[in-house]
Amino acid sequence: MRDYMEAVKVFKALDDEKRLQILDMIRDGEKCACVILENMQISQSTLSHHMKILCASGIVRGRKDGKWTYYTIDREGIRKAESILCSLAKDKRGS
C-alpha cells in the first residue's frame, strides 16, 4: 500500500460512532439527508460535517435533488476500503 492519504480518509470516516450509525442507516439503500437528520437527532450542520468526511473517504456518494441530498453506500469505495485493510494485513515476506 502506497497511498497513505487514501487510507487516512477511510479510517477517519470509520473513526466516529455517528458516522458508523449513518453507514448502518444507509446500508440498505439511498436515504435523504432529511431522513438521516430525523433518525440521528443532530443538526443539519453536524450532518453536513459527517457526510463531507464520509464522501471524501469514497465509501459514501451523495446526489443532490432539489434542496436535499440523498446518500448511498458507494460499493466501489467499499471495495477500495477492503483493499486497504487487506494490504495492511499482508505479510511482506510472502509467508
PEHU-V676383 format. One record per backbone hydrogen bond with DSSP energy under -1.0 kcal/mol. CO is the residue of the C=O (numbers start at 1). NH is the residue of the N-H. Records with the same first field share a line. If there is no record, write none. Layout:
CO->NH, NH
This chain:
2->4
3->7
4->8
5->9
6->10
7->11
8->12
9->13
10->14
16->20
17->21
18->22
19->23
20->24
21->25
22->26
26->29
31->71
32->36
33->37
34->38
35->39
36->40
37->41
43->47
44->48
45->49
46->50
47->51
48->52
49->53
50->54
51->55
52->56
53->57
55->58
59->74
61->72
63->70
65->68
68->65
69->33
70->63
71->31
72->61
74->78
75->79
76->80
77->81
78->82
79->83
80->84
81->85
82->86
83->87
84->88
85->89
91->94
